[in-house]
């Protein structure tokens, strides 16, 4: 039960960090006019979050 709670807290924290990274990517695209930078930040943060959470689940 304790491991499940830690996994759940980790997933929630990683999703919150993902939303912050997506917000920064949107800021890069809209305000700084850096479309390639914003898209790369968003795509890399999504991939890292998915794969990292997958590793946590299969451990």
N, C-alpha and C positions, 0 to 999 in steps of 0.2 A: 504494500500500500504506500509506503514512504517513497519508493522509487517512482511509482506512478505520479505522485504529487510533484516530485522534482521534475519529472519529464514534462508534465503539464505546465508548470511554471516556466520551464525553459522554452517551451513552444510559444507561450504567450509573450515572453520577453523577446524572442526572436521575431515574432510577427510585429510587435511594436517598433522594433528597430528597423524592420523592413519598411514599415510605413514612413518612418522618418527618412530613410534612404530614397524612397520613391518621391517624397515631397521635395527633397533636395534635387533629385533628377528633374522634376518638373520646374523647379526654380531655375536650374541651369538652362533648360530649354526656353522658358518664357522670358526671363529677365536678362540673362547673359547672352542670349542668342547663340548658345553652344549646343546645337542639336545632337552632334555626335557624342559629346561628353555626357549629356543627359540620358541619351538612350543607352549608352554603355553602363552608366551607373545603375540605371533601373534594371537592365537585363542581368548584370552581374550580381546585384543584390538579390534578385529573385532566384537565380540559380544557386547561389550560395545558401540561401535560406532553405530551399527545397532539399538540397543534398545533405546539408548539415542535420536537418530534422529527420531525414531518412536514416542517417547513420545512428542517431539517437534512438530511433525506434527499433532498429535491428540489433542493437547491442545486447 
